[in-house]
Structure formats: structure tokens, C-alpha cells
Amino acid sequence: MAQLTLEKLTKRFGSSIGVEGLDLAVNEGELVALLGPSGCGKTTTLRMVAGFLPPTSGRVLFDREDVTQLPAYKRATGMVFQSYALFPHMSAAENVGFGLEMRGLNAAARKTKVEDALKLVRLSHLADRLPRQLSGGQQQRVALARALVINPRIFLLDEPLSNLDAKLRAEVRLEIRALQQRLGLTTLMVTHDREEALTMADRLVVMEGGRVRQIGSPQQLYDSPMDAFVADFVGRCNILTGRRENEGAFRTSGGLLLPVDVASGERDDADAFALRPERIVLETGAAGDVQGRVQAITYMGAQTEYVVAIGDETLVAIRSTPDAGEPLALLKPDDPVSLQWDRKVPRLVPQTSS
């Protein structure tokens, strides 16, 4: 496997920006996820790395080799597509072996490599089946085996789980991550799914409008977002605009005063208060730091979501579902509640990055 380096990678479509000046290094054996809304530039980036799309400017390097001008078939990348892209008239084994055949590998060597690849993804017993005879998860594993059998220098995943149902998505997600770690695959993955990115990636690259908003580990981006966009995109977050009142309070645009300790290094242009719903302690009555009234209660199994009106603002709190008879279990809309949180937990961030 190789280290992947992107230097000032840029793609323009006429006057529109696809990707603007992207600098990124993916270390050998690391899985980095490009995360962002539709149209943010993540798939365009992946296609430039694969060689399917020429950049307007900038460079793509595998280790120290500049591959920017190399065609896709010479880059030795293994790519798993969102749609699987399996040949419907070929068996699973034939699909896996297609890339080897195109590289001129003889039949005997090809057979051995295909068997090893199918064994790797636990599909040896389904080698003769056509794609239509396989489940979505099995088709995805065939696509994985096809990408891995050529011993790629860089492994590319394009929304690999988006066509699977929720339960199967969680299972295949774990399989892909375990396989990537076991084989030490240098991997670049595109996704718009926050949970997928947080649970699979070593680092996240949050993109918006063709530009990088923040790069860091899942925990860094979740706990210390650089701006309100990152805070909201990486996970559920209460975001209220306003201004710092003093060292211990933030005043929202609606005049609400919220307790907060200003952490060292927070930017002076911070005009948004960001607080994760699970960090809020919710209690019945009106004796805490912030008082409000319940607007809505949503049962989600192990957790329950509470929407609380506080003045003209609302905050969402997520707590473990209480047992029957506990005070929180007896709450209903319009009941008074109090909200508290560790004053070091909220982040004061700018609404947009500079």
C-alpha cells in the first residue's frame, strides 16, 4: 500500500468550483473519510484520485510518485462503487477475476487469486452465483473482493453502504473496517452518513462548497468543531446564535443567557453556542440553571428525545429512556423542566469558518 498525497487539488467546471485547493495526506494503512452534503466536492475528489477525472490544477501522489497524468488503469487503485457495478451476466467469481483477466494474468494464477479474495470476504460458497442471485450485502462483498484481488496501492470507497438497509449497513460497515485494518489498506472513503464516518474512519475531512472546513479525528471534530457547520454536520447539535456576554455566559439573539466557561483559544469571532443533546442533564421542575417547558417527547428505544422551549429558543436533550415511574417518565408536553450542563462542554464557535 502507498501513502496518498493531494497537493492543492482543484477542479473547476466552467465558472463553478468542484474542489478548491485541497491539501491532504492519507498515511499508509489509514482510512480517511470525506464527509459532507451533496455537491460538496467529495466524489469529485475521489474521481480525481482514481483517475476518472483530470484536475484543473494540483497534484495526486502515490508515495512520492506523481500520478496526476496517469490514466485510471495504470494507477493500481481498487474502487468499490455505490451501485456495486457488477456485470450481471458474470458469476461472482468471474466478476472478481475480471480485473486480473484484463491485466493478462493466466487462468491458473487467476483462479487462485479469485478463490483467496472470495474467501477473504466469506463468499467462497457463492462463487458460481450471478449478481441477481445474491443479496445486497453479498453483492457488496463481491465488489470488495473485486477491488482487493488486484492488490491495489490505494483503496477507494464511494458511498459503499448507501444501497443497504439499516441493519445490513451496520454489519457490512464493521466487516469493511475489520478488513481494512487487517490488510493495512490505505483507504479514502466518500460518505454523507455521519454515523458511518464516525465509526469507520481514523480521520474525517468535512467539506462544503468544494472546500475543506476541518480535518481531524472523529473525536476531535465531534468535541471541538471549528465552526457551526462542522458541529451540526458531524452529529446532532443545539446551535444558538448570539454573542459572548462575559467569561461565564453567552447571550443568544433572543436574549437568553446561557452558562458557559470560555475555553482558552476560542476565537474572538465566535457568534454561535454549540451543545450536544446528550450533554444536557434534564430534570423535572424549574430549579436548575435554565428553565423551560417540554414541547415534545420522542421515544427512540434505549434513548428518549426531549424538545424543550426556553424563552423564544428551543433545546433538544437526549437522555437514557427512564424506567416507568421515574420522574422523567411521567413528563408530558408543557410540563416545566430545568436543564443543566457542565459549563466546559458547550463550544463557542463562529457560524462560518474564515
N, C-alpha and C positions, 0 to 999 in steps of 0.2 A: 504494500500500500504506500501511497505517496502523501506528502503534505500538499494541501491545496492553498494557493495564494491568489487573491484577487487584488489588483492594484488599479485604483481609480477607474474601475469598470463602469462604463457609461453606455447607455443605449437610448437613442432618440428615434422617434417615429415622426418624421416631419418636424413640426414645432412642439410635439408632445414629448414629455420626459417619461421614458420607461424605467430607467435606472440612472442615477446620477452619482458619479464619483464614489463607487462602493469600494472600500478597503476592508479586506477580511482575510484572516489566516485560519485555516482549519487544520489542526495538528493531526499527525498520523494516529489513527485509531480513535479519533474524536468524532462524535455525532453533533453537528450543529444544525439547528432548525431555523429556517427563515419563516418568520411569523408575521402576519399582517392581513388586512382586509383585501378583498378582491381589487385588483388593479394597483396594488402597492409596489409591484415590481419583482416579487419573489420568484414567480415562474419564469419571467424573462431572464432573471439571473441564472436560474438552473439551466435554461436552454442555452445560454452563452457558455456555461461551464461544459455542457455536454457537446457543444459544437454545432448545435442545430440552428443557432442564431449568431451572426457576427456582431461583435460590439462596435459601437461608433468610435469609441476610444478606450484606452486602458488595456490591461494585460491579464491573461489567465496563465498561471504557472502550476505545473505538477512537479513537486520538489523544486528544483531550480530551472527546469525546462519550460521555456515559453511555448505554450501550445495554442496561443491565440489564433494563429492562422491554420492550424491543423484541422482537416475535416473530421467529422464525428467518428468515422470508422477507424481512424488512426489514434484516437485518444485513449483507448482501453478503459472507457468508463462503462460501468454496469448501471442501467437505469430501470427502475420499476415505475411504470406509468399508472396514472389514476384509473384508467379504463382497463388495466391489465395488458391490453394489446396482444392477446394470444391469437394464433392462427386457428380459426375454427375447424379446419379440415385436418389438423395435425393432432396427434396424441400428445399427452403431457410430456412424454419422453422426447418426441420429435420437436416440440416447441423448445424444450430445454437445450436440445442439441443443435438447433438451427444456427446459432451464432458460431459454434465450433465448426459446423459444416462450411459456413461462409469463409472461415479462416483457413480452410483446406486441410483440417485435421482428418486423418484416416478413420475409417469406420470402427476399427477395434479400439483405438485410443478414445474416440468419441463416446463409444458405448460405456467405457469405464468411467469417464468423467461425468456422464449423464447419470449413471447409477449412483455415483458418490453425491452428486448435487441433490438428487431426489431423496436420498437417504438423509441428507442434512436437514431437509425440510419435512421429513417424515411422510413422504408420498410414494415410497417405492412400490407399494401395493396398488397404486393407481396409475402406474406408468403408461398403460395402454388406453386409458380413457381419453375421450375427446373433451374439450372445454365445457361443452353443454351438459356433459355427464358429471361435472364437478360442481360443488358448492362454491359460493363466493369466496370463502376463506381458503378453500383448496386451490381455486384459480389464482388467488393472490400468492400462495406459496409456490405455485408453478412459475409465476412471474419472478419471484425472488430467486428461485433456483436457476432460471434462465440468465438472470443478471449476474449471479455469483459464479456460474460454471466457467466463465471466460477469465476468471481471476483478475477482476478489474483493479486498476490503480485507484480509482475514485468511485464510490458507490453513491448513486443519486436516487432519491425517493421523491416522487411528485404526487403529493396528496395520496399516499399509498393505502389509506384506510377509509377514504370517503365513501366508497360504494358498499361498505359493510354495515350491518345493523349494529346497534349499540353494544350488545353483549359480545358479538363476534369481534367487533373493533377492539374491545378491551383485551381479548385473548390474543389476537394477532399482534397487537401492539407490544405485548410482553414477549412474544416469540421473536419479533423483529429485533427488539432491543437486546435480547439474550444472544441472538445470533450475531449481531453486530459487535457486541463486546467480546464474545468468544473467538471470533475470527479477526478481531482488531481492525475492522473496516473503517477507513476514513470516509465519513458519510456526510453528505449535505442533503437535508430534507426540507421540502416545502410543505407547509400546512397552514390552515387558518384556524385549526382547532386548538384552543388554549390548553385543554387537558392533555391532549396528545403531545404537544410541545413540552409542557412542564414535566411529564412523566418519562419522556424518551430522551430528551436532549441533554448533552453536557453543557451547551451554551445556546442561548437564544439570540437571534438578530431580529429585533422588531422593526418593521419597515412601514412607511406610509408615504404615499405620493412619490415613490421611486427613491426615497432617501432613508437612511438608517436613523432611527430615533434613539435606540440604545442597544448595546451588546453586553451580555453578561450571563452568569449562571441563572438557572430558573429562580433560585432563592434570592439572588441579588435583584432581579427585575421585579419579583413579587414584593419583596420587603422594602426595596429602595428604588422605586421608579424615578426616572429623571423628570418626567412631566406627567400631566393628567392623561394624555393619550396612552402612554405606556401603562400607567396604573389601571386604567379602565380596560385596556385590551388584554392584559396578561391575566386578569381574573376579576371577579366581582368586586366592585369598589364603590363606596359612597364618595362622591366628589361634589363639594360645595365651593362656589366661588366667593371671593371676598378679599380681605387683607389682614395682615398681622396686626393685632391690636396692641399687644405688648409681649413680653417674654413668656407669658403664661396663657395667652388667649388668642384666638382667631375670630374675627367678626365677619360673618357671612354677609353677602349682598343684601339679604333680607333683615339684617340687624341682629341675628342670633349670635351669642357669644359662646364659643366652644373652647373647652380647656385643652391645652397642648403645651408641651415643652419644646422649645425651638432647639433642635439638634445643631451641633456645630457643623459648619459647612453648608447649611441650607442656603439656597440662593436668595438674594435680596428681592428678586422679581417674583417670588412665589406669590401667586394670587389664587391658589386653589388648595383646599383641605381634602386630603385623601385618607380614607379609613376603611379597612376591610370589614365586611359584615360580621365575620366570625370573631373579631376582636372586641366586639361590643358586649358588655355584660348587661343583660336586661332583667329588671326586677319589677314586681308589681308595686303599685303605689307611686307616690311622687316625692320621694325623699332623696333622690340622687343628684348628681351634678347637672344633668339635663333632664327636663321633664317633657313628656309628650303624651299623645293618645294613640292607641292602636288603630290603624286604618284597615289592615288586612292581615290574615294569618294563613299561611300555606303549609300544609303538611307534606313533607318530602321523604317520609320513611324515617331514617335514623336522625334526620335533622328537620327543624321547622323554621320557616322564614317569617319574620315579623316586619311589617311595614309600619313605621311609626311617624306620625306627624308631629313636628316640633316647630311651632310658630308657622311660618309660611314655607318651611322646608320639610323634607322627609328624609329619614334614615332607614336603611334596611339592616336588620340584625338577624344573624343566623345562629341558632343555638341547638344543642342536642335536644331531641324530642323528649319532653318531660313525661314522667310516668303519670298515669291517671291519679288525680287527687293533689298533685303538686300545684303550687300557686300559678305557675306559668301555664299549666294545662287547663286552668279554668279561665284564662284570658279570653276575651271576646272583643270584637270591634267597638271602639270608643272608650274602652277601659283606660284609665290613667296608668302610665308606666314611667320608670326612670331608667336612664341609660348612663353607663359609666364605662371608662376605658383607661388603660394605662396611658398617662399623658405623653409617654415617649413613643407610643405606637403610631399615631397619625403622622402623615408626611405632608409638609407644606411644599408644594411644587408649583412651577409655572403651568399655565394651561397649555402652552405650546413651548417646544424647545427653541432655543435661539439658533 
